Amino acid sequence: MAVDYTVIVVYLAGMLAMGWWGMRRAKSKSEFLVAGRRLGPWMYSGTMAAIVLGGASTIGGVGLGYTHGLSGAWMVFTIGLGLLALSVFFSARIARLRVYTVSEMLDLRYGGRAGVLSGVVMWAYTLMLAVTSTIAYATIFDVLFDMNRTLAIVIGGSIVVAYSTLGGMWSITLTDMVQFVVKTVGVLLLLLPIAVVKAGGFGEMRDKLPDEYFAPLGIGAETIFTYVLIYTFGMLIGQDIWQRVFTARSDKVARYGGTVAGTYCLVYALAGAVIGTAAKVMYPKLPSADAAFATIVKDELPMGVRGLVLAAALAAVMSTSSGALIACATVANNDIWARVRGAVRADSGGGEPHDEVKGNRLFILVMGIAVICVSIALNDVVQALTVAYNLLVGGLLVPILGGLLWRRGTGAGALAAVVAGGLSVVGLMWWYGILANEPIYYGLLTSLVVYVGVSLATPPTDPATLAAWRERVAGRGAEPVAAEASVTA
C-alpha cells in the first residue's frame, strides 16, 4: 500500500497548497465568495461538475447499481437533469443578478419580505449537506488506513476547512478542477473498464444477474419521481449550486458551461451504475451495498491505480464538502448575521467599517468547526440529508421559481409559501416517517397552493421593486465587475 499512500498524501498536500495560492488572490468580497465572477467555460464546467458529484454520487451511486443494476443510475441522473434545466432555463438570469445568495435574489424580487426566513432554511440545508459529505471521509480513510471514524472525520474535514478558509472560492475552484480531473481519470477511465473486465464483460454480467438488473425502470417509477422532486428541483435552488453560477464570467458561460457539466453528470451516473452491477457479479453477498465501491477498489485494482481511484473518491467528497461549507458560511454571514449586525448598528447609530473578507473567512472557519463536530456526533446521515432536502424543496422551490417566472407573485405569498411548505414537510415527516415520499409530495403542493392564493389575495409587488428587479435580470444596476484580467480557461 506504500504507493497508494504516497498518491493520497501528495493529493492532500496539493489541496492545501492550492488553498495557500488562492489566499493570495482573494482580496475582495467578490474574489473570496464568487471568484471575482470571472470563470471561463473550462473552469466553470469542471467546478460545477465537481460540486454536484460528491460522495453520494460516487460511493452511493455504485451502491445503487449494486442493489438495482443499471436503473441505480437514476439518482445521479436526476442530478444531471436538474443541472441541465438550471443551465438552459435559469442560469443566465441568475448570473446577471450579481448577488451572493439565493435570499438576496428573493429580497430583490419581493422587496425584502422573505430573505431572512429563506436564509435560515438554506443555512440548515447547506450545513447538513456539508455534514453528510464530511462523514464520508470515515469510509475512505477506513479503507486506506483502517483509521478510527472520529480521527478520519477530523483529518478530512480539517483539510477542507483549511483550504476553504484560506482562499475562499478561489481555493475551492482550483481544488475542484484538480478533483474533477482526478474523478474523471479514476472513476471513468480506470475503475469503470477494470470493473467490467473483472466481471467477465457485459455478456457475463447479463448471464449471472436477473433481468431486472438491466431494466431501465427497475428501481421503480415512484422512486424515480421522488428523485426528480428532490434532486432535480434541488439543483434549481440550492445555494451551493447558485454560488457556482455566480462565478461565471458571463451568462453565456453559465448556460453553456453548465450544460457541459450536466451532460458529464449523466455519463457519470451510468458509469457508477455499471460499476455497481459489476461488483454484484464479483461480490454477490456483501453486507452493505455502500461497501461495493470500497471492496472492488481494495480487492481488484493494482497498486498505484488503487490509490488514484481512492483519491477520486476523496476528491468527490471534498468537492461537495467544500462547496457546501462556503455556501453555509456565506448564508450565515450575509443573510443572517449581516442583518442582525445591521439592526444593531442602526440602533447604536453606526459602527466601525467591516472587513468583509476577514468576516467571511472567519465564518468559514466557525462553520467548518461546527460541521466537523456535528459529523462526529451524527450517525444517521441519510435521514439528516432527507430532512434538509425536503425543507429546501418544500419550502423554497415555489417562491424562487415563482419569483423568476410569475410577475404576480408577491412577498406575502412567498413568505407564506416558505412557512406553509416548511411546516407541512416537517409535520408530514413526523406522521409518515422521515424517509417517506409523501412529505415532499404534499409539502410541495401546499407551498404552491398557498403561494398562488396569497399572492392573488394581496396587492401586487410595488412597481418600483419590479422595475429594479427587471434591471438586475437584464444585467444592469448591479455591482461593477472587478477590473482585473478575466480568467479565460
C-alpha positions as CSV (number, residue, x, y, z in Angstrom):
1,M,0.0,0.0,0.0
2,A,3.0,2.3,0.2
3,V,2.5,3.6,-3.4
4,D,-1.2,4.1,-2.7
5,Y,-0.4,6.1,0.5
6,T,2.0,8.2,-1.5
7,V,-0.6,9.1,-4.1
8,I,-3.1,10.1,-1.4
9,V,-0.6,12.1,0.7
10,V,0.6,14.0,-2.4
11,Y,-3.0,14.7,-3.4
12,L,-3.9,16.1,0.1
13,A,-0.8,18.2,0.2
14,G,-1.7,19.6,-3.2
15,M,-5.1,20.7,-1.9
16,L,-3.5,22.6,0.9
17,A,-1.0,24.2,-1.4
18,M,-3.8,25.4,-3.7
19,G,-5.6,26.9,-0.7
20,W,-2.5,28.9,0.1
21,W,-2.2,30.1,-3.5
22,G,-5.9,31.0,-3.6
23,M,-5.4,33.2,-0.5
24,R,-3.2,35.5,-2.5
25,R,-6.0,36.2,-5.0
26,A,-8.9,36.6,-2.6
27,K,-8.5,40.3,-1.8
28,S,-12.2,41.4,-2.0
29,K,-15.6,40.0,-1.1
30,S,-16.3,39.2,-4.7
31,E,-13.0,37.4,-5.1
32,F,-13.4,35.5,-1.9
33,L,-17.1,34.4,-2.3
34,V,-17.6,34.0,-6.1
35,A,-14.0,34.0,-7.6
36,G,-14.5,37.6,-8.8
37,R,-17.2,36.4,-11.2
38,R,-14.5,35.7,-13.8
39,L,-14.5,32.0,-14.5
40,G,-14.4,31.0,-18.2
41,P,-16.1,27.9,-19.7
42,W,-13.5,25.3,-18.9
43,M,-13.0,26.1,-15.3
44,Y,-16.7,26.8,-14.8
45,S,-17.7,23.4,-16.3
46,G,-15.2,21.5,-14.2
47,T,-16.0,23.1,-10.9
48,M,-19.8,22.8,-11.5
49,A,-19.4,19.1,-12.2
50,A,-17.2,18.7,-9.1
51,I,-19.7,20.4,-6.7
52,V,-22.7,18.3,-7.8
53,L,-20.9,14.9,-7.9
54,G,-19.9,14.2,-4.4
55,G,-19.6,11.1,-2.2
56,A,-23.3,10.2,-2.5
57,S,-23.0,10.3,-6.3
58,T,-19.8,8.2,-6.3
59,I,-20.0,5.7,-3.4
60,G,-23.8,5.9,-3.2
61,G,-24.2,5.7,-7.0
62,V,-22.1,2.5,-7.1
63,G,-24.2,1.1,-4.2
64,L,-27.4,1.8,-6.0
65,G,-26.0,0.0,-9.0
66,Y,-25.1,-3.0,-6.8
67,T,-28.7,-3.1,-5.5
68,H,-30.8,-2.2,-8.5
69,G,-28.5,-2.6,-11.5
70,L,-28.4,-0.1,-14.3
71,S,-31.5,1.7,-13.0
72,G,-29.5,2.6,-10.0
73,A,-28.2,5.4,-12.2
74,W,-31.4,7.4,-11.7
75,M,-30.4,9.2,-8.6
76,V,-27.3,10.8,-10.1
77,F,-29.1,11.0,-13.5
78,T,-31.8,13.3,-12.0
79,I,-29.0,15.5,-10.5
80,G,-27.6,15.9,-14.0
81,L,-31.1,16.7,-15.4
82,G,-31.5,19.3,-12.7
83,L,-28.2,20.9,-13.6
84,L,-29.2,20.9,-17.3
85,A,-32.5,22.5,-16.5
86,L,-30.8,25.2,-14.4
87,S,-28.2,25.9,-17.0
88,V,-30.6,26.1,-20.0
89,F,-33.5,27.9,-18.5
90,F,-32.4,29.9,-15.5
91,S,-28.6,30.3,-15.2
92,A,-28.3,33.3,-17.5
93,R,-30.8,35.3,-15.4
94,I,-29.2,34.2,-12.2
95,A,-25.7,35.1,-13.3
96,R,-26.9,38.6,-14.4
97,L,-28.3,39.3,-11.0
98,R,-24.8,39.6,-9.5
99,V,-25.9,38.7,-5.9
100,Y,-24.2,36.4,-3.5
101,T,-27.0,34.3,-2.1
102,V,-30.4,32.9,-3.0
103,S,-32.0,35.0,-0.2
104,E,-30.6,38.2,-1.8
105,M,-32.4,37.2,-5.0
106,L,-35.7,36.8,-3.0
107,D,-35.2,40.2,-1.4
108,L,-34.6,41.8,-4.8
109,R,-37.7,40.2,-6.3
110,Y,-40.1,40.6,-3.4
111,G,-38.8,43.8,-1.8
112,G,-37.1,42.3,1.3
113,R,-40.1,40.2,2.5
114,A,-38.8,36.6,2.6
115,G,-35.0,36.8,2.8
116,V,-34.4,36.1,6.5
117,L,-36.6,33.1,6.8
118,S,-35.3,31.6,3.5
119,G,-31.8,32.2,4.7
120,V,-32.4,30.1,7.8
121,V,-33.8,27.3,5.7
122,M,-31.0,27.5,3.2
123,W,-28.4,27.6,6.1
124,A,-29.9,24.4,7.6
125,Y,-29.7,22.6,4.2
126,T,-26.1,23.6,3.4
127,L,-25.0,22.7,6.9
128,M,-26.4,19.2,6.6
129,L,-25.0,18.8,3.1
130,A,-21.6,19.7,4.4
131,V,-22.0,17.3,7.4
132,T,-23.0,14.3,5.3
133,S,-20.1,14.9,2.9
134,T,-17.7,15.2,5.8
135,I,-18.9,11.9,7.4
136,A,-17.9,10.1,4.1
137,Y,-14.2,10.7,5.0
138,A,-14.6,8.0,7.6
139,T,-15.4,5.4,4.9
140,I,-12.5,6.3,2.6
141,F,-9.9,6.6,5.4
142,D,-11.0,3.3,6.9
143,V,-10.2,1.6,3.5
144,L,-6.9,3.4,3.3
145,F,-5.5,3.3,6.8
146,D,-8.0,1.3,9.0
147,M,-8.5,4.6,10.8
148,N,-10.8,5.5,13.7
149,R,-14.0,7.1,12.5
150,T,-13.6,10.3,14.6
151,L,-10.0,10.8,13.6
152,A,-10.8,10.3,9.9
153,I,-13.5,13.0,10.1
154,V,-11.2,15.4,11.9
155,I,-8.4,14.9,9.4
156,G,-10.5,15.1,6.2
157,G,-12.7,17.9,7.5
158,S,-9.7,19.9,8.7
159,I,-8.0,19.8,5.3
160,V,-11.2,21.1,3.6
161,V,-11.7,23.8,6.2
162,A,-8.1,24.9,5.9
163,Y,-8.0,25.5,2.1
164,S,-11.6,26.9,2.1
165,T,-10.8,29.4,4.9
166,L,-7.5,30.5,3.3
167,G,-8.7,31.3,-0.2
168,G,-12.4,31.1,-0.3
169,M,-14.0,30.4,-3.7
170,W,-10.6,30.8,-5.5
171,S,-9.1,28.0,-3.5
172,I,-12.2,25.8,-3.9
173,T,-12.2,26.5,-7.6
174,L,-8.6,25.4,-8.1
175,T,-9.0,22.3,-5.9
176,D,-12.3,21.4,-7.7
177,M,-10.5,21.5,-11.0
178,V,-8.0,19.0,-9.8
179,Q,-10.7,16.9,-8.2
180,F,-12.7,17.0,-11.5
181,V,-9.7,15.6,-13.4
182,V,-8.9,13.0,-10.7
183,K,-12.5,11.8,-10.7
184,T,-12.6,11.6,-14.4
185,V,-9.4,9.6,-14.6
186,G,-10.0,7.5,-11.5
187,V,-13.7,6.6,-12.0
188,L,-14.5,6.9,-15.7
189,L,-11.1,5.9,-17.3
190,L,-9.8,3.4,-14.8
191,L,-12.4,1.9,-12.4
192,L,-15.2,1.5,-15.0
193,P,-13.4,-0.5,-17.6
194,I,-11.4,-2.6,-15.0
195,A,-14.7,-3.4,-13.2
196,V,-16.4,-4.6,-16.4
197,V,-13.4,-6.7,-17.4
198,K,-13.0,-8.3,-13.9
199,A,-16.8,-9.2,-14.0
200,G,-16.3,-11.0,-17.3
201,G,-17.7,-8.4,-19.6
202,F,-21.3,-7.4,-20.2
203,G,-22.3,-10.8,-21.6
204,E,-21.2,-12.5,-18.4
205,M,-23.0,-9.8,-16.3
206,R,-26.2,-10.5,-18.2
207,D,-25.9,-14.2,-17.7
208,K,-25.3,-14.1,-13.9
209,L,-27.8,-11.4,-12.9
210,P,-31.6,-11.2,-13.1
211,D,-33.2,-9.4,-16.0
212,E,-34.4,-6.6,-13.7
213,Y,-30.8,-5.5,-13.2
214,F,-30.9,-4.3,-16.8
215,A,-34.4,-2.8,-16.9
216,P,-34.3,1.0,-17.3
217,L,-37.1,1.5,-14.7
218,G,-36.1,-1.4,-12.4
219,I,-35.7,0.9,-9.4
220,G,-39.4,1.8,-9.5
221,A,-41.3,4.7,-11.1
222,E,-42.3,6.2,-7.7
223,T,-38.6,6.2,-6.6
224,I,-37.6,7.9,-9.8
225,F,-40.4,10.5,-9.4
226,T,-39.2,11.2,-5.9
227,Y,-35.6,11.6,-7.1
228,V,-36.9,14.2,-9.6
229,L,-38.7,16.2,-7.0
230,I,-35.8,16.2,-4.5
231,Y,-32.7,16.2,-6.6
232,T,-33.7,17.7,-10.0
233,F,-35.6,20.6,-8.3
234,G,-33.0,20.8,-5.5
235,M,-30.4,21.6,-8.2
236,L,-32.5,24.5,-9.3
237,I,-32.5,26.3,-6.0
238,G,-29.5,25.2,-3.8
239,Q,-27.2,27.9,-2.5
240,D,-24.2,25.7,-3.2
241,I,-25.2,25.4,-6.9
242,W,-26.2,29.1,-7.3
243,Q,-22.9,30.2,-5.8
244,R,-21.1,28.4,-8.6
245,V,-23.4,30.1,-11.2
246,F,-22.3,33.4,-9.7
247,T,-18.7,32.7,-10.5
248,A,-19.4,32.6,-14.3
249,R,-17.7,35.4,-16.4
250,S,-20.9,35.9,-18.4
251,D,-24.4,34.5,-18.8
252,K,-23.2,32.5,-21.9
253,V,-20.5,30.8,-19.8
254,A,-23.2,29.9,-17.2
255,R,-25.5,28.5,-19.8
256,Y,-23.1,26.5,-22.0
257,G,-20.6,25.6,-19.3
258,G,-23.4,24.3,-17.1
259,T,-24.8,22.3,-20.0
260,V,-21.5,20.6,-20.4
261,A,-21.3,19.8,-16.7
262,G,-24.9,18.5,-16.7
263,T,-24.1,16.2,-19.6
264,Y,-21.0,14.9,-17.8
265,C,-23.2,14.1,-14.8
266,L,-25.4,11.8,-17.0
267,V,-22.3,9.9,-18.1
268,Y,-21.0,9.7,-14.5
269,A,-24.4,8.3,-13.4
270,L,-24.3,5.5,-15.9
271,A,-20.7,4.7,-15.0
272,G,-21.5,4.4,-11.3
273,A,-24.4,2.0,-12.0
274,V,-22.3,-0.2,-14.3
275,I,-19.5,-0.4,-11.7
276,G,-22.1,-1.4,-9.0
277,T,-23.6,-4.0,-11.3
278,A,-20.1,-5.5,-12.0
279,A,-19.5,-5.5,-8.2
280,K,-22.7,-7.6,-7.8
281,V,-21.3,-10.2,-10.1
282,M,-18.0,-10.4,-8.3
283,Y,-19.3,-10.0,-4.7
284,P,-22.9,-11.1,-4.6
285,K,-23.3,-11.2,-0.8
286,L,-21.7,-8.0,0.5
287,P,-23.1,-7.0,3.9
288,S,-23.9,-3.5,2.6
289,A,-24.4,-2.1,-0.9
290,D,-22.4,1.0,0.1
291,A,-19.4,-1.3,0.6
292,A,-19.3,-2.2,-3.1
293,F,-17.1,0.7,-4.1
294,A,-14.5,0.2,-1.4
295,T,-14.5,-3.6,-1.9
296,I,-13.9,-3.5,-5.6
297,V,-11.2,-0.9,-5.3
298,K,-9.4,-2.7,-2.5
299,D,-9.5,-6.2,-4.0
300,E,-9.4,-5.7,-7.8
301,L,-7.2,-2.7,-8.6
302,P,-3.3,-2.8,-8.8
303,M,-1.3,-0.6,-6.5
304,G,-1.0,3.0,-7.6
305,V,-4.2,2.7,-9.6
306,R,-5.9,1.8,-6.3
307,G,-4.5,5.0,-4.7
308,L,-5.6,7.1,-7.6
309,V,-9.2,5.7,-7.5
310,L,-9.4,6.2,-3.8
311,A,-8.1,9.8,-4.4
312,A,-11.0,10.1,-6.9
313,A,-13.5,9.1,-4.1
314,L,-11.8,11.5,-1.8
315,A,-12.0,14.2,-4.5
316,A,-15.7,13.6,-4.9
317,V,-16.3,14.0,-1.2
318,M,-14.1,17.1,-0.8
319,S,-15.6,19.0,-3.7
320,T,-19.1,18.7,-2.3
321,S,-18.0,19.3,1.2
322,S,-16.0,22.5,0.4
323,G,-18.8,23.8,-1.8
324,A,-21.4,23.2,0.9
325,L,-19.2,24.7,3.5
326,I,-18.6,28.0,1.7
327,A,-22.3,28.2,0.9
328,C,-23.2,27.6,4.5
329,A,-20.8,30.3,5.7
330,T,-22.0,32.7,3.0
331,V,-25.6,32.3,4.0
332,A,-24.8,32.5,7.7
333,N,-22.8,35.7,7.3
334,N,-24.6,37.6,4.6
335,D,-28.2,36.5,5.1
336,I,-28.4,36.1,8.9
337,W,-25.6,37.7,10.8
338,A,-25.3,40.8,8.5
339,R,-29.0,41.6,9.2
340,V,-28.5,41.2,12.9
341,R,-25.4,43.4,12.8
342,G,-27.2,45.9,10.6
343,A,-30.0,46.1,13.1
344,V,-27.6,46.6,16.0
345,R,-25.7,49.3,14.1
346,A,-29.0,51.1,13.3
347,D,-29.9,51.1,17.0
348,S,-26.5,52.3,18.1
349,G,-26.2,55.0,15.4
350,G,-23.4,53.4,13.3
351,G,-20.2,51.5,13.8
352,E,-16.7,50.7,12.6
353,P,-16.2,49.7,8.9
354,H,-16.4,45.9,8.5
355,D,-13.6,43.9,6.8
356,E,-15.8,41.6,4.6
357,V,-13.1,39.2,3.5
358,K,-11.9,38.7,7.1
359,G,-15.5,38.3,8.2
360,N,-16.4,35.7,5.6
361,R,-13.1,33.9,6.3
362,L,-14.0,33.7,10.0
363,F,-17.4,32.4,9.2
364,I,-16.0,29.6,7.1
365,L,-13.7,28.6,9.9
366,V,-16.5,28.7,12.5
367,M,-19.0,26.8,10.3
368,G,-16.2,24.3,9.4
369,I,-15.6,23.5,13.1
370,A,-19.3,23.2,13.6
371,V,-19.6,20.8,10.6
372,I,-16.8,18.6,12.0
373,C,-18.4,18.5,15.5
374,V,-21.8,17.6,14.1
375,S,-20.3,15.0,11.8
376,I,-18.7,13.2,14.7
377,A,-21.9,13.2,16.8
378,L,-24.3,12.3,14.0
379,N,-25.0,8.7,12.9
380,D,-28.0,8.6,10.6
381,V,-26.8,10.8,7.8
382,V,-29.5,9.6,5.3
383,Q,-32.3,10.9,7.5
384,A,-30.5,14.1,8.1
385,L,-29.9,14.8,4.4
386,T,-33.5,13.8,3.6
387,V,-34.8,16.4,6.2
388,A,-32.6,19.0,4.7
389,Y,-33.6,18.4,1.0
390,N,-37.3,18.1,2.0
391,L,-37.2,21.5,3.7
392,L,-35.2,23.1,0.9
393,V,-37.6,21.9,-1.9
394,G,-40.8,22.0,0.1
395,G,-40.1,25.5,1.5
396,L,-38.2,27.3,-1.2
397,L,-38.8,25.8,-4.6
398,V,-42.1,27.6,-5.3
399,P,-41.1,31.1,-4.0
400,I,-37.9,31.0,-6.0
401,L,-39.2,29.7,-9.3
402,G,-42.4,31.8,-8.8
403,G,-40.2,34.9,-8.5
404,L,-38.4,34.0,-11.7
405,L,-41.4,33.0,-13.7
406,W,-44.6,34.7,-12.4
407,R,-44.8,38.5,-12.2
408,R,-47.9,38.4,-10.0
409,G,-46.1,36.6,-7.2
410,T,-45.9,38.8,-4.1
411,G,-43.7,39.0,-1.0
412,A,-46.5,37.9,1.2
413,G,-47.2,34.9,-1.0
414,A,-43.5,34.0,-0.9
415,L,-43.3,34.3,2.9
416,A,-46.5,32.3,3.4
417,A,-45.3,29.6,1.0
418,V,-42.0,29.2,2.9
419,V,-43.8,28.8,6.2
420,A,-46.6,26.6,4.9
421,G,-44.3,24.4,2.8
422,G,-41.8,24.1,5.6
423,L,-44.3,23.3,8.3
424,S,-46.1,20.8,6.1
425,V,-43.0,18.9,5.3
426,V,-42.0,18.7,9.0
427,G,-45.4,17.6,10.1
428,L,-45.7,15.0,7.3
429,M,-42.2,13.6,8.0
430,W,-43.4,13.2,11.7
431,W,-46.6,11.5,10.5
432,Y,-45.4,9.3,7.6
433,G,-41.7,8.9,8.6
434,I,-38.6,10.8,7.5
435,L,-37.8,8.6,4.6
436,A,-41.4,8.5,3.2
437,N,-42.3,10.0,-0.2
438,E,-45.5,11.7,0.9
439,P,-43.9,14.7,2.8
440,I,-42.3,16.1,-0.3
441,Y,-45.3,15.5,-2.5
442,Y,-47.9,17.2,-0.2
443,G,-45.5,19.8,1.2
444,L,-44.6,21.0,-2.3
445,L,-48.3,21.1,-3.3
446,T,-49.2,23.0,-0.1
447,S,-46.5,25.5,-0.9
448,L,-47.7,26.0,-4.4
449,V,-51.4,26.5,-3.4
450,V,-50.5,28.9,-0.6
451,Y,-48.1,30.9,-2.8
452,V,-50.7,31.4,-5.6
453,G,-53.6,32.0,-3.2
454,V,-51.9,34.6,-1.0
455,S,-50.2,36.3,-4.0
456,L,-53.6,36.8,-5.7
457,A,-55.2,37.9,-2.4
458,T,-52.6,40.6,-1.7
459,P,-51.6,43.8,-3.5
460,P,-49.1,43.3,-6.4
461,T,-45.4,43.9,-5.8
462,D,-44.5,47.6,-5.8
463,P,-43.8,48.7,-9.4
464,A,-40.5,50.3,-8.3
465,T,-39.4,47.0,-6.9
466,L,-40.3,45.1,-10.1
467,A,-38.6,47.8,-12.2
468,A,-35.4,47.4,-10.2
469,W,-35.8,43.6,-10.5
470,R,-36.1,43.8,-14.3
471,E,-33.0,46.0,-14.4
472,R,-31.0,43.4,-12.5
473,V,-32.3,40.5,-14.6
474,A,-31.2,42.4,-17.7
475,G,-27.7,42.8,-16.2
476,R,-28.0,46.5,-15.3
477,G,-27.8,48.2,-11.9
478,A,-25.6,45.6,-10.2
479,E,-22.1,45.8,-8.8
480,P,-19.4,46.5,-11.3
481,V,-17.2,43.7,-12.5
482,A,-13.8,43.7,-10.9
483,A,-11.3,45.5,-13.2
484,E,-8.9,42.6,-13.4
485,A,-7.9,40.3,-16.2
486,S,-10.6,37.7,-17.0
487,V,-10.0,34.0,-16.5
488,T,-10.4,32.6,-19.9
489,A,-9.7,28.9,-19.2
